[in-house]
Amino acid sequence: MVTIELENEIDRWQWRCPRGHTTWEPTNHHFWCSTCAKMWGDDVEPEFELLRNEKTGEVVERDDVVLVTPAGPYDDIGGAV
């Protein structure tokens, strides 16, 4: 299990979308990248399930990531699970 503090730029920016962008956001139990969305085509998909740690090369699935905000765990906000 990996914990990412969403408000901590250093913690967050070491994690990248599959195309290497730092502009990802969590949504609906997967991730979405705004840079990929601008390039969207047959070979670019803005929605994805894996994040890659730029520093270590580690790749993790969305289900293995705990996202934390100042209000608490991201999945608990608004009662979403």
PDB file of N, CA, C and O in Angstrom:
ATOM      1  N   MET A   1       0.847  -1.175   0.000  1.00  0.00           N
ATOM      2  CA  MET A   1       0.000   0.000   0.000  1.00  0.00           C
ATOM      3  C   MET A   1       0.895   1.241   0.000  1.00  0.00           C
ATOM      4  O   MET A   1       1.872   1.305   0.746  1.00  0.00           O
ATOM      5  N   VAL A   2       0.564   2.214  -0.828  1.00  0.00           N
ATOM      6  CA  VAL A   2       1.306   3.468  -0.933  1.00  0.00           C
ATOM      7  C   VAL A   2       0.398   4.608  -0.499  1.00  0.00           C
ATOM      8  O   VAL A   2      -0.771   4.649  -0.885  1.00  0.00           O
ATOM      9  N   THR A   3       0.922   5.539   0.302  1.00  0.00           N
ATOM     10  CA  THR A   3       0.163   6.712   0.723  1.00  0.00           C
ATOM     11  C   THR A   3       0.715   7.944   0.018  1.00  0.00           C
ATOM     12  O   THR A   3       1.923   8.183   0.020  1.00  0.00           O
ATOM     13  N   ILE A   4      -0.186   8.728  -0.589  1.00  0.00           N
ATOM     14  CA  ILE A   4       0.194   9.970  -1.260  1.00  0.00           C
ATOM     15  C   ILE A   4      -0.588  11.110  -0.621  1.00  0.00           C
ATOM     16  O   ILE A   4      -1.818  11.084  -0.583  1.00  0.00           O
ATOM     17  N   GLU A   5       0.129  12.105  -0.123  1.00  0.00           N
ATOM     18  CA  GLU A   5      -0.507  13.299   0.428  1.00  0.00           C
ATOM     19  C   GLU A   5      -0.784  14.253  -0.735  1.00  0.00           C
ATOM     20  O   GLU A   5       0.145  14.833  -1.298  1.00  0.00           O
ATOM     21  N   LEU A   6      -2.056  14.416  -1.094  1.00  0.00           N
ATOM     22  CA  LEU A   6      -2.424  15.190  -2.275  1.00  0.00           C
ATOM     23  C   LEU A   6      -2.024  16.663  -2.195  1.00  0.00           C
ATOM     24  O   LEU A   6      -1.780  17.284  -3.230  1.00  0.00           O
ATOM     25  N   GLU A   7      -1.951  17.228  -1.008  1.00  0.00           N
ATOM     26  CA  GLU A   7      -1.600  18.643  -0.858  1.00  0.00           C
ATOM     27  C   GLU A   7      -0.088  18.868  -0.761  1.00  0.00           C
ATOM     28  O   GLU A   7       0.359  20.015  -0.738  1.00  0.00           O
ATOM     29  N   ASN A   8       0.700  17.796  -0.706  1.00  0.00           N
ATOM     30  CA  ASN A   8       2.154  17.892  -0.603  1.00  0.00           C
ATOM     31  C   ASN A   8       2.747  17.750  -2.007  1.00  0.00           C
ATOM     32  O   ASN A   8       2.808  16.645  -2.547  1.00  0.00           O
ATOM     33  N   GLU A   9       3.187  18.873  -2.601  1.00  0.00           N
ATOM     34  CA  GLU A   9       3.668  18.851  -3.981  1.00  0.00           C
ATOM     35  C   GLU A   9       4.825  17.881  -4.188  1.00  0.00           C
ATOM     36  O   GLU A   9       4.863  17.175  -5.195  1.00  0.00           O
ATOM     37  N   ILE A  10       5.759  17.835  -3.259  1.00  0.00           N
ATOM     38  CA  ILE A  10       6.905  16.934  -3.413  1.00  0.00           C
ATOM     39  C   ILE A  10       6.442  15.487  -3.408  1.00  0.00           C
ATOM     40  O   ILE A  10       6.876  14.692  -4.242  1.00  0.00           O
ATOM     41  N   ASP A  11       5.569  15.143  -2.481  1.00  0.00           N
ATOM     42  CA  ASP A  11       5.042  13.779  -2.393  1.00  0.00           C
ATOM     43  C   ASP A  11       4.242  13.436  -3.643  1.00  0.00           C
ATOM     44  O   ASP A  11       4.422  12.369  -4.230  1.00  0.00           O
ATOM     45  N   ARG A  12       3.369  14.331  -4.042  1.00  0.00           N
ATOM     46  CA  ARG A  12       2.474  14.087  -5.169  1.00  0.00           C
ATOM     47  C   ARG A  12       3.215  14.062  -6.506  1.00  0.00           C
ATOM     48  O   ARG A  12       2.959  13.180  -7.325  1.00  0.00           O
ATOM     49  N   TRP A  13       4.120  15.002  -6.744  1.00  0.00           N
ATOM     50  CA  TRP A  13       4.749  15.140  -8.055  1.00  0.00           C
ATOM     51  C   TRP A  13       5.771  14.056  -8.370  1.00  0.00           C
ATOM     52  O   TRP A  13       6.212  13.949  -9.514  1.00  0.00           O
ATOM     53  N   GLN A  14       6.156  13.253  -7.392  1.00  0.00           N
ATOM     54  CA  GLN A  14       7.042  12.136  -7.731  1.00  0.00           C
ATOM     55  C   GLN A  14       6.268  11.022  -8.433  1.00  0.00           C
ATOM     56  O   GLN A  14       6.865  10.123  -9.025  1.00  0.00           O
ATOM     57  N   TRP A  15       4.923  11.085  -8.365  1.00  0.00           N
ATOM     58  CA  TRP A  15       4.066  10.096  -9.013  1.00  0.00           C
ATOM     59  C   TRP A  15       3.583  10.636 -10.350  1.00  0.00           C
ATOM     60  O   TRP A  15       3.170  11.792 -10.447  1.00  0.00           O
ATOM     61  N   ARG A  16       3.635   9.788 -11.390  1.00  0.00           N
ATOM     62  CA  ARG A  16       3.325  10.219 -12.755  1.00  0.00           C
ATOM     63  C   ARG A  16       2.299   9.300 -13.404  1.00  0.00           C
ATOM     64  O   ARG A  16       2.158   8.133 -13.038  1.00  0.00           O
ATOM     65  N   CYS A  17       1.586   9.863 -14.382  1.00  0.00           N
ATOM     66  CA  CYS A  17       0.683   9.049 -15.201  1.00  0.00           C
ATOM     67  C   CYS A  17       1.545   8.139 -16.084  1.00  0.00           C
ATOM     68  O   CYS A  17       2.763   8.308 -16.116  1.00  0.00           O
ATOM     69  N   PRO A  18       0.950   7.187 -16.795  1.00  0.00           N
ATOM     70  CA  PRO A  18       1.745   6.288 -17.641  1.00  0.00           C
ATOM     71  C   PRO A  18       2.577   7.005 -18.711  1.00  0.00           C
ATOM     72  O   PRO A  18       3.569   6.453 -19.189  1.00  0.00           O
ATOM     73  N   ARG A  19       2.184   8.237 -19.095  1.00  0.00           N
ATOM     74  CA  ARG A  19       2.942   9.001 -20.094  1.00  0.00           C
ATOM     75  C   ARG A  19       3.934   9.975 -19.457  1.00  0.00           C
ATOM     76  O   ARG A  19       4.595  10.736 -20.163  1.00  0.00           O
ATOM     77  N   GLY A  20       4.041   9.954 -18.106  1.00  0.00           N
ATOM     78  CA  GLY A  20       5.050  10.747 -17.420  1.00  0.00           C
ATOM     79  C   GLY A  20       4.620  12.124 -16.944  1.00  0.00           C
ATOM     80  O   GLY A  20       5.464  12.913 -16.519  1.00  0.00           O
ATOM     81  N   HIS A  21       3.330  12.433 -17.003  1.00  0.00           N
ATOM     82  CA  HIS A  21       2.839  13.750 -16.585  1.00  0.00           C
ATOM     83  C   HIS A  21       2.537  13.796 -15.087  1.00  0.00           C
ATOM     84  O   HIS A  21       2.201  12.780 -14.480  1.00  0.00           O
ATOM     85  N   THR A  22       2.661  14.988 -14.502  1.00  0.00           N
ATOM     86  CA  THR A  22       2.344  15.200 -13.085  1.00  0.00           C
ATOM     87  C   THR A  22       0.955  15.804 -12.904  1.00  0.00           C
ATOM     88  O   THR A  22       0.576  16.150 -11.785  1.00  0.00           O
ATOM     89  N   THR A  23       0.200  15.935 -13.978  1.00  0.00           N
ATOM     90  CA  THR A  23      -1.104  16.616 -13.944  1.00  0.00           C
ATOM     91  C   THR A  23      -2.263  15.649 -13.746  1.00  0.00           C
ATOM     92  O   THR A  23      -3.344  15.856 -14.298  1.00  0.00           O
ATOM     93  N   TRP A  24      -2.050  14.602 -12.969  1.00  0.00           N
ATOM     94  CA  TRP A  24      -3.088  13.601 -12.726  1.00  0.00           C
ATOM     95  C   TRP A  24      -3.942  14.009 -11.532  1.00  0.00           C
ATOM     96  O   TRP A  24      -3.509  14.747 -10.647  1.00  0.00           O
ATOM     97  N   GLU A  25      -5.165  13.502 -11.541  1.00  0.00           N
ATOM     98  CA  GLU A  25      -6.110  13.710 -10.444  1.00  0.00           C
ATOM     99  C   GLU A  25      -6.827  12.394 -10.165  1.00  0.00           C
ATOM    100  O   GLU A  25      -7.075  11.621 -11.090  1.00  0.00           O
ATOM    101  N   PRO A  26      -7.164  12.129  -8.912  1.00  0.00           N
ATOM    102  CA  PRO A  26      -7.975  10.947  -8.611  1.00  0.00           C
ATOM    103  C   PRO A  26      -9.431  11.234  -8.960  1.00  0.00           C
ATOM    104  O   PRO A  26      -9.922  12.340  -8.732  1.00  0.00           O
ATOM    105  N   THR A  27     -10.115  10.243  -9.509  1.00  0.00           N
ATOM    106  CA  THR A  27     -11.536  10.395  -9.823  1.00  0.00           C
ATOM    107  C   THR A  27     -12.187   9.029  -9.983  1.00  0.00           C
ATOM    108  O   THR A  27     -11.624   8.150 -10.635  1.00  0.00           O
ATOM    109  N   ASN A  28     -13.346   8.841  -9.407  1.00  0.00           N
ATOM    110  CA  ASN A  28     -14.140   7.617  -9.585  1.00  0.00           C
ATOM    111  C   ASN A  28     -13.326   6.333  -9.470  1.00  0.00           C
ATOM    112  O   ASN A  28     -13.507   5.411 -10.266  1.00  0.00           O
ATOM    113  N   HIS A  29     -12.440   6.266  -8.494  1.00  0.00           N
ATOM    114  CA  HIS A  29     -11.626   5.073  -8.223  1.00  0.00           C
ATOM    115  C   HIS A  29     -10.661   4.720  -9.352  1.00  0.00           C
ATOM    116  O   HIS A  29     -10.282   3.560  -9.511  1.00  0.00           O
ATOM    117  N   HIS A  30     -10.268   5.720 -10.129  1.00  0.00           N
ATOM    118  CA  HIS A  30      -9.164   5.589 -11.078  1.00  0.00           C
ATOM    119  C   HIS A  30      -8.468   6.949 -11.109  1.00  0.00           C
ATOM    120  O   HIS A  30      -8.736   7.793 -10.254  1.00  0.00           O
ATOM    121  N   PHE A  31      -7.593   7.171 -12.064  1.00  0.00           N
ATOM    122  CA  PHE A  31      -6.908   8.452 -12.193  1.00  0.00           C
ATOM    123  C   PHE A  31      -7.232   9.064 -13.547  1.00  0.00           C
ATOM    124  O   PHE A  31      -7.619   8.361 -14.480  1.00  0.00           O
ATOM    125  N   TRP A  32      -7.070  10.381 -13.648  1.00  0.00           N
ATOM    126  CA  TRP A  32      -7.309  11.124 -14.879  1.00  0.00           C
ATOM    127  C   TRP A  32      -6.198  12.158 -15.020  1.00  0.00           C
ATOM    128  O   TRP A  32      -5.851  12.821 -14.043  1.00  0.00           O
ATOM    129  N   CYS A  33      -5.633  12.309 -16.221  1.00  0.00           N
ATOM    130  CA  CYS A  33      -4.536  13.244 -16.467  1.00  0.00           C
ATOM    131  C   CYS A  33      -5.000  14.341 -17.421  1.00  0.00           C
ATOM    132  O   CYS A  33      -5.442  14.053 -18.533  1.00  0.00           O
ATOM    133  N   SER A  34      -4.902  15.603 -16.988  1.00  0.00           N
ATOM    134  CA  SER A  34      -5.361  16.710 -17.827  1.00  0.00           C
ATOM    135  C   SER A  34      -4.476  16.901 -19.058  1.00  0.00           C
ATOM    136  O   SER A  34      -4.977  17.274 -20.118  1.00  0.00           O
ATOM    137  N   THR A  35      -3.174  16.652 -18.938  1.00  0.00           N
ATOM    138  CA  THR A  35      -2.296  16.780 -20.101  1.00  0.00           C
ATOM    139  C   THR A  35      -2.623  15.710 -21.135  1.00  0.00           C
ATOM    140  O   THR A  35      -2.667  16.001 -22.330  1.00  0.00           O
ATOM    141  N   CYS A  36      -2.849  14.488 -20.696  1.00  0.00           N
ATOM    142  CA  CYS A  36      -3.241  13.420 -21.620  1.00  0.00           C
ATOM    143  C   CYS A  36      -4.590  13.737 -22.269  1.00  0.00           C
ATOM    144  O   CYS A  36      -4.797  13.442 -23.446  1.00  0.00           O
ATOM    145  N   ALA A  37      -5.507  14.338 -21.504  1.00  0.00           N
ATOM    146  CA  ALA A  37      -6.826  14.678 -22.037  1.00  0.00           C
ATOM    147  C   ALA A  37      -6.701  15.680 -23.187  1.00  0.00           C
ATOM    148  O   ALA A  37      -7.475  15.619 -24.142  1.00  0.00           O
ATOM    149  N   LYS A  38      -5.752  16.585 -23.105  1.00  0.00           N
ATOM    150  CA  LYS A  38      -5.536  17.561 -24.180  1.00  0.00           C
ATOM    151  C   LYS A  38      -4.977  16.907 -25.433  1.00  0.00           C
ATOM    152  O   LYS A  38      -5.154  17.428 -26.534  1.00  0.00           O
ATOM    153  N   MET A  39      -4.299  15.762 -25.279  1.00  0.00           N
ATOM    154  CA  MET A  39      -3.688  15.046 -26.397  1.00  0.00           C
ATOM    155  C   MET A  39      -4.514  13.840 -26.824  1.00  0.00           C
ATOM    156  O   MET A  39      -4.092  13.078 -27.694  1.00  0.00           O
ATOM    157  N   TRP A  40      -5.687  13.659 -26.221  1.00  0.00           N
ATOM    158  CA  TRP A  40      -6.490  12.456 -26.378  1.00  0.00           C
ATOM    159  C   TRP A  40      -6.624  12.041 -27.833  1.00  0.00           C
ATOM    160  O   TRP A  40      -6.979  12.849 -28.691  1.00  0.00           O
ATOM    161  N   GLY A  41      -6.340  10.788 -28.102  1.00  0.00           N
ATOM    162  CA  GLY A  41      -6.444  10.216 -29.433  1.00  0.00           C
ATOM    163  C   GLY A  41      -6.427   8.705 -29.309  1.00  0.00           C
ATOM    164  O   GLY A  41      -6.595   8.154 -28.221  1.00  0.00           O
ATOM    165  N   ASP A  42      -6.223   8.042 -30.437  1.00  0.00           N
ATOM    166  CA  ASP A  42      -6.211   6.581 -30.428  1.00  0.00           C
ATOM    167  C   ASP A  42      -5.119   6.014 -29.527  1.00  0.00           C
ATOM    168  O   ASP A  42      -5.292   4.940 -28.950  1.00  0.00           O
ATOM    169  N   ASP A  43      -4.002   6.717 -29.401  1.00  0.00           N
ATOM    170  CA  ASP A  43      -2.883   6.191 -28.616  1.00  0.00           C
ATOM    171  C   ASP A  43      -2.716   6.873 -27.255  1.00  0.00           C
ATOM    172  O   ASP A  43      -1.777   6.556 -26.525  1.00  0.00           O
ATOM    173  N   VAL A  44      -3.613   7.806 -26.902  1.00  0.00           N
ATOM    174  CA  VAL A  44      -3.523   8.503 -25.615  1.00  0.00           C
ATOM    175  C   VAL A  44      -4.864   8.434 -24.908  1.00  0.00           C
ATOM    176  O   VAL A  44      -5.880   8.880 -25.441  1.00  0.00           O
ATOM    177  N   GLU A  45      -4.864   7.876 -23.713  1.00  0.00           N
ATOM    178  CA  GLU A  45      -6.081   7.731 -22.904  1.00  0.00           C
ATOM    179  C   GLU A  45      -5.887   8.510 -21.606  1.00  0.00           C
ATOM    180  O   GLU A  45      -4.941   8.230 -20.871  1.00  0.00           O
ATOM    181  N   PRO A  46      -6.760   9.485 -21.299  1.00  0.00           N
ATOM    182  CA  PRO A  46      -6.577  10.279 -20.084  1.00  0.00           C
ATOM    183  C   PRO A  46      -6.944   9.557 -18.787  1.00  0.00           C
ATOM    184  O   PRO A  46      -6.536   9.992 -17.710  1.00  0.00           O
ATOM    185  N   GLU A  47      -7.703   8.470 -18.868  1.00  0.00           N
ATOM    186  CA  GLU A  47      -8.072   7.698 -17.677  1.00  0.00           C
ATOM    187  C   GLU A  47      -7.150   6.489 -17.564  1.00  0.00           C
ATOM    188  O   GLU A  47      -6.847   5.828 -18.558  1.00  0.00           O
ATOM    189  N   PHE A  48      -6.708   6.209 -16.335  1.00  0.00           N
ATOM    190  CA  PHE A  48      -5.769   5.103 -16.150  1.00  0.00           C
ATOM    191  C   PHE A  48      -5.837   4.584 -14.727  1.00  0.00           C
ATOM    192  O   PHE A  48      -6.408   5.230 -13.848  1.00  0.00           O
ATOM    193  N   GLU A  49      -5.252   3.415 -14.501  1.00  0.00           N
ATOM    194  CA  GLU A  49      -5.286   2.730 -13.203  1.00  0.00           C
ATOM    195  C   GLU A  49      -3.929   2.668 -12.509  1.00  0.00           C
ATOM    196  O   GLU A  49      -3.866   2.321 -11.330  1.00  0.00           O
ATOM    197  N   LEU A  50      -2.849   2.993 -13.206  1.00  0.00           N
ATOM    198  CA  LEU A  50      -1.502   2.843 -12.650  1.00  0.00           C
ATOM    199  C   LEU A  50      -0.794   4.183 -12.509  1.00  0.00           C
ATOM    200  O   LEU A  50      -0.892   5.036 -13.391  1.00  0.00           O
ATOM    201  N   LEU A  51      -0.082   4.371 -11.401  1.00  0.00           N
ATOM    202  CA  LEU A  51       0.809   5.507 -11.215  1.00  0.00           C
ATOM    203  C   LEU A  51       2.235   4.975 -11.128  1.00  0.00           C
ATOM    204  O   LEU A  51       2.472   3.886 -10.604  1.00  0.00           O
ATOM    205  N   ARG A  52       3.184   5.759 -11.649  1.00  0.00           N
ATOM    206  CA  ARG A  52       4.594   5.370 -11.596  1.00  0.00           C
ATOM    207  C   ARG A  52       5.362   6.397 -10.769  1.00  0.00           C
ATOM    208  O   ARG A  52       5.209   7.603 -10.962  1.00  0.00           O
ATOM    209  N   ASN A  53       6.186   5.907  -9.849  1.00  0.00           N
ATOM    210  CA  ASN A  53       7.028   6.776  -9.038  1.00  0.00           C
ATOM    211  C   ASN A  53       8.263   7.130  -9.863  1.00  0.00           C
ATOM    212  O   ASN A  53       9.072   6.262 -10.188  1.00  0.00           O
ATOM    213  N   GLU A  54       8.398   8.401 -10.194  1.00  0.00           N
ATOM    214  CA  GLU A  54       9.506   8.869 -11.025  1.00  0.00           C
ATOM    215  C   GLU A  54      10.859   8.600 -10.373  1.00  0.00           C
ATOM    216  O   GLU A  54      11.836   8.318 -11.067  1.00  0.00           O
ATOM    217  N   LYS A  55      10.921   8.683  -9.076  1.00  0.00           N
ATOM    218  CA  LYS A  55      12.185   8.529  -8.346  1.00  0.00           C
ATOM    219  C   LYS A  55      12.630   7.071  -8.256  1.00  0.00           C
ATOM    220  O   LYS A  55      13.804   6.767  -8.466  1.00  0.00           O
ATOM    221  N   THR A  56      11.690   6.164  -7.943  1.00  0.00           N
ATOM    222  CA  THR A  56      12.056   4.763  -7.698  1.00  0.00           C
ATOM    223  C   THR A  56      11.707   3.817  -8.841  1.00  0.00           C
ATOM    224  O   THR A  56      12.240   2.710  -8.913  1.00  0.00           O
ATOM    225  N   GLY A  57      10.811   4.247  -9.740  1.00  0.00           N
ATOM    226  CA  GLY A  57      10.353   3.377 -10.815  1.00  0.00           C
ATOM    227  C   GLY A  57       9.211   2.463 -10.407  1.00  0.00           C
ATOM    228  O   GLY A  57       8.686   1.716 -11.233  1.00  0.00           O
ATOM    229  N   GLU A  58       8.820   2.516  -9.135  1.00  0.00           N
ATOM    230  CA  GLU A  58       7.718   1.684  -8.636  1.00  0.00           C
ATOM    231  C   GLU A  58       6.419   2.030  -9.367  1.00  0.00           C
ATOM    232  O   GLU A  58       6.128   3.202  -9.605  1.00  0.00           O
ATOM    233  N   VAL A  59       5.651   1.014  -9.716  1.00  0.00           N
ATOM    234  CA  VAL A  59       4.344   1.192 -10.352  1.00  0.00           C
ATOM    235  C   VAL A  59       3.294   0.591  -9.430  1.00  0.00           C
ATOM    236  O   VAL A  59       3.437  -0.542  -8.969  1.00  0.00           O
ATOM    237  N   VAL A  60       2.228   1.363  -9.160  1.00  0.00           N
ATOM    238  CA  VAL A  60       1.175   0.891  -8.266  1.00  0.00           C
ATOM    239  C   VAL A  60      -0.194   1.059  -8.921  1.00  0.00           C
ATOM    240  O   VAL A  60      -0.433   2.000  -9.679  1.00  0.00           O
ATOM    241  N   GLU A  61      -1.081   0.119  -8.607  1.00  0.00           N
ATOM    242  CA  GLU A  61      -2.461   0.184  -9.082  1.00  0.00           C
ATOM    243  C   GLU A  61      -3.272   1.092  -8.172  1.00  0.00           C
ATOM    244  O   GLU A  61      -2.918   1.286  -7.010  1.00  0.00           O
ATOM    245  N   ARG A  62      -4.359   1.651  -8.695  1.00  0.00           N
ATOM    246  CA  ARG A  62      -5.202   2.575  -7.924  1.00  0.00           C
ATOM    247  C   ARG A  62      -5.663   1.947  -6.615  1.00  0.00           C
ATOM    248  O   ARG A  62      -5.702   2.627  -5.589  1.00  0.00           O
ATOM    249  N   ASP A  63      -6.010   0.670  -6.631  1.00  0.00           N
ATOM    250  CA  ASP A  63      -6.486   0.000  -5.423  1.00  0.00           C
ATOM    251  C   ASP A  63      -5.418  -0.107  -4.338  1.00  0.00           C
ATOM    252  O   ASP A  63      -5.736  -0.361  -3.176  1.00  0.00           O
ATOM    253  N   ASP A  64      -4.152   0.084  -4.711  1.00  0.00           N
ATOM    254  CA  ASP A  64      -3.052  -0.005  -3.754  1.00  0.00           C
ATOM    255  C   ASP A  64      -2.540   1.366  -3.318  1.00  0.00           C
ATOM    256  O   ASP A  64      -1.466   1.472  -2.725  1.00  0.00           O
ATOM    257  N   VAL A  65      -3.316   2.422  -3.614  1.00  0.00           N
ATOM    258  CA  VAL A  65      -2.929   3.788  -3.271  1.00  0.00           C
ATOM    259  C   VAL A  65      -3.924   4.366  -2.271  1.00  0.00           C
ATOM    260  O   VAL A  65      -5.135   4.321  -2.488  1.00  0.00           O
ATOM    261  N   VAL A  66      -3.398   4.912  -1.171  1.00  0.00           N
ATOM    262  CA  VAL A  66      -4.214   5.648  -0.205  1.00  0.00           C
ATOM    263  C   VAL A  66      -3.911   7.123  -0.423  1.00  0.00           C
ATOM    264  O   VAL A  66      -2.773   7.563  -0.256  1.00  0.00           O
ATOM    265  N   LEU A  67      -4.934   7.881  -0.796  1.00  0.00           N
ATOM    266  CA  LEU A  67      -4.782   9.312  -1.023  1.00  0.00           C
ATOM    267  C   LEU A  67      -5.258  10.052   0.214  1.00  0.00           C
ATOM    268  O   LEU A  67      -6.347   9.789   0.726  1.00  0.00           O
ATOM    269  N   VAL A  68      -4.430  10.985   0.695  1.00  0.00           N
ATOM    270  CA  VAL A  68      -4.736  11.697   1.929  1.00  0.00           C
ATOM    271  C   VAL A  68      -4.837  13.195   1.647  1.00  0.00           C
ATOM    272  O   VAL A  68      -4.002  13.762   0.941  1.00  0.00           O
ATOM    273  N   THR A  69      -5.874  13.831   2.211  1.00  0.00           N
ATOM    274  CA  THR A  69      -6.063  15.279   2.139  1.00  0.00           C
ATOM    275  C   THR A  69      -6.049  15.824   3.560  1.00  0.00           C
ATOM    276  O   THR A  69      -6.086  15.042   4.511  1.00  0.00           O
ATOM    277  N   PRO A  70      -5.997  17.137   3.733  1.00  0.00           N
ATOM    278  CA  PRO A  70      -6.076  17.691   5.088  1.00  0.00           C
ATOM    279  C   PRO A  70      -7.364  17.288   5.814  1.00  0.00           C
ATOM    280  O   PRO A  70      -7.395  17.260   7.044  1.00  0.00           O
ATOM    281  N   ALA A  71      -8.421  16.977   5.066  1.00  0.00           N
ATOM    282  CA  ALA A  71      -9.693  16.564   5.669  1.00  0.00           C
ATOM    283  C   ALA A  71      -9.732  15.076   5.996  1.00  0.00           C
ATOM    284  O   ALA A  71     -10.681  14.608   6.625  1.00  0.00           O
ATOM    285  N   GLY A  72      -8.720  14.329   5.581  1.00  0.00           N
ATOM    286  CA  GLY A  72      -8.689  12.892   5.828  1.00  0.00           C
ATOM    287  C   GLY A  72      -8.491  12.119   4.541  1.00  0.00           C
ATOM    288  O   GLY A  72      -8.160  12.707   3.511  1.00  0.00           O
ATOM    289  N   PRO A  73      -8.688  10.798   4.584  1.00  0.00           N
ATOM    290  CA  PRO A  73      -8.528   9.972   3.388  1.00  0.00           C
ATOM    291  C   PRO A  73      -9.467  10.424   2.271  1.00  0.00           C
ATOM    292  O   PRO A  73     -10.644  10.692   2.513  1.00  0.00           O
ATOM    293  N   TYR A  74      -8.944  10.509   1.051  1.00  0.00           N
ATOM    294  CA  TYR A  74      -9.706  10.979  -0.109  1.00  0.00           C
ATOM    295  C   TYR A  74     -10.984  10.179  -0.321  1.00  0.00           C
ATOM    296  O   TYR A  74     -12.027  10.771  -0.601  1.00  0.00           O
ATOM    297  N   ASP A  75     -10.942   8.863  -0.199  1.00  0.00           N
ATOM    298  CA  ASP A  75     -12.114   8.016  -0.451  1.00  0.00           C
ATOM    299  C   ASP A  75     -13.227   8.214   0.563  1.00  0.00           C
ATOM    300  O   ASP A  75     -14.373   7.850   0.302  1.00  0.00           O
ATOM    301  N   ASP A  76     -12.904   8.787   1.722  1.00  0.00           N
ATOM    302  CA  ASP A  76     -13.916   8.991   2.757  1.00  0.00           C
ATOM    303  C   ASP A  76     -14.638  10.328   2.627  1.00  0.00           C
ATOM    304  O   ASP A  76     -15.650  10.548   3.292  1.00  0.00           O
ATOM    305  N   ILE A  77     -14.134  11.220   1.782  1.00  0.00           N
ATOM    306  CA  ILE A  77     -14.760  12.531   1.619  1.00  0.00           C
ATOM    307  C   ILE A  77     -16.116  12.362   0.954  1.00  0.00           C
ATOM    308  O   ILE A  77     -16.224  11.714  -0.088  1.00  0.00           O
ATOM    309  N   GLY A  78     -17.137  12.933   1.542  1.00  0.00           N
ATOM    310  CA  GLY A  78     -18.474  12.854   0.975  1.00  0.00           C
ATOM    311  C   GLY A  78     -19.104  11.490   1.090  1.00  0.00           C
ATOM    312  O   GLY A  78     -20.131  11.233   0.462  1.00  0.00           O
ATOM    313  N   GLY A  79     -18.521  10.611   1.870  1.00  0.00           N
ATOM    314  CA  GLY A  79     -19.097   9.289   2.067  1.00  0.00           C
ATOM    315  C   GLY A  79     -18.795   8.304   0.951  1.00  0.00           C
ATOM    316  O   GLY A  79     -19.286   7.176   0.985  1.00  0.00           O
ATOM    317  N   ALA A  80     -17.996   8.700  -0.040  1.00  0.00           N
ATOM    318  CA  ALA A  80     -17.652   7.784  -1.132  1.00  0.00           C
ATOM    319  C   ALA A  80     -16.740   6.693  -0.605  1.00  0.00           C
ATOM    320  O   ALA A  80     -15.918   6.929   0.281  1.00  0.00           O
ATOM    321  N   VAL A  81     -16.889   5.501  -1.153  1.00  0.00           N
ATOM    322  CA  VAL A  81     -16.036   4.383  -0.750  1.00  0.00           C
ATOM    323  C   VAL A  81     -15.447   3.749  -1.980  1.00  0.00           C
ATOM    324  O   VAL A  81     -14.692   2.782  -1.875  1.00  0.00           O
TER     325      VAL A  81
END
